[in-house]
Amino acid sequence: MAKYSKFLMEHFQNPRNVGEISDPDGVGTVGNASCGDIMQMFVKVNGDKIIEATFKTFGCGAAIATSSILTERIKGATLDEALKISEETSKEVLSQLPKEKVPCFTLATDALKLAIEECRCKQAGVHEKGGFDLKEMQKD
């Protein structure tokens, strides 16, 4: 365990923001087939600001710690700021992770990107419409 910083160990042993958000504005789900980790990130927004961010992870300590860190940092940020914070946090956290655990943090950032993408689709009305109506297409 000596290969993890105290900062990462604290987030692994006492993760923040674990769980689902009821009626989230965006959910990102990703997995890593090579290690078996699965992660979901949930965001709730008010306008363009993230007011709540949570995660569920089936994975190693690094996946749990990095998800916890990322959700803490993005709360209160706009969607665009959250993507930038994700990049900045990536540089900081990656320097503290063993090389073989880098994909764990990549999962967290990928899940966040997907959650934000879903949120933006809902805001644009794309998600509710589903892109096309299969029943309408079958009428022709």
N, C-alpha and C positions, 0 to 999 in steps of 0.2 A: 504493500500500500504506500510505500515511501515515494513512489513515482507520481503521486497526485499531490497537488498543492493543498494547503490548509483551506483555502478558499473553495476549491472544488469539493473537498471532503465535506465541508460544512453544508454545501448545497446537496450533496448526495445523502448525507445523514439526516438532514432537516430540509427536504425539498419544499419549496414554496409553490403555491398555485396549482396543486395537484387536483385533478378531477375534471368533470364536464361542466359546461355552462348550459343552463337550460335556455333554449331558444337562442343559440349563438347566431351572430351575423356572418361568421365564417368559420369553417372547419377545414383543416389540412391534415390529410392522413398519408403517411409515407412508411416505407419499410425498406430494410436492407436484407436482401436474400442471402448474402454471404455470412452474416452474423445472426440473422433472425430477429433483429430489433424491429419493433413496430411503434410508431409514434403518432399521436393525434394532438394537434394544437387547436384551441378554441379561442375565438376573439369575439368580443361584444364591443360595438362602437356607438358613439353618440355623435352624429354628424360625420366627421372624419377622424375623431379621436378615439383611441382604444381606451375604453374604460375598464375592461376586464380581459385578462388573458390567462388561460389555464392549459394544462396538458395532461395527457395520459400516455405513459410509456411502458411498454413491455420490453425491457432491455437492461443493459448493464449499468453500472454506477455512473459511468461517463455520460451515457444518454440521459439519465435522470438529472444529474448535476447541470449539464448544459441546458436542458429544457427549463429547469428552474431559474437559472441565471437569465436566460433570454426572456422568459415571461415577466420577470421582475423589471427588467430594463425597458420593456416596450409599453408598459402601462402608462397612460397619460400622453403618449406620443400620437401624432397623426399617422395615418397609414404609410405615407412616404417616409416620415421620420423613422418609423419602425423598421423599414427596410434598410435604412442607413445605419441605424443602431445595430441591426443584425450583422451588417458588414463590419462595423467597428468592434463589436463584441467578439466576432469571429476571430479577428486578429489577436485580441487579448487572450481569449480562451485557448485558441489553438497553440499559443506559445507555452501553455501550461499542461497540455495533453501529450501523452505518449503518442508517437506516430500512428500506431495501430488503432488508436481511439479517435482519430480525426473524423472518420465517417460518422461517428456518434453525434458530433456537433453539426455536421452537415445535414443530418436528419432533422434536427431542430430548426435550422434555418430554412430547409426545404418545406417543412410542415407549415412554418409561418408564412412563407410566400404563397402557398396554396390557400391558406386560410384568408389571406388578404385578397387574393384573386377571387375567391368565392364571394367575399364581402362586396367587392367592387361590382361583380356581376349582379348581385342582388340589388345593389343601389341603382344600377343601370336598368333594372327590370328584366335582364336577360334570364336570370335564374328562375323567376316565377313563370316565365313564358316557356321555359324549357327548350328554346330554340325553334322547335316545330311541334305541331300537334299531329300525332300519328293517326288519330281518328279522322281529322280533316283530310289527311293525305289519302286515306282509304276510301273516301267518298268518291274520288275521281275515277 
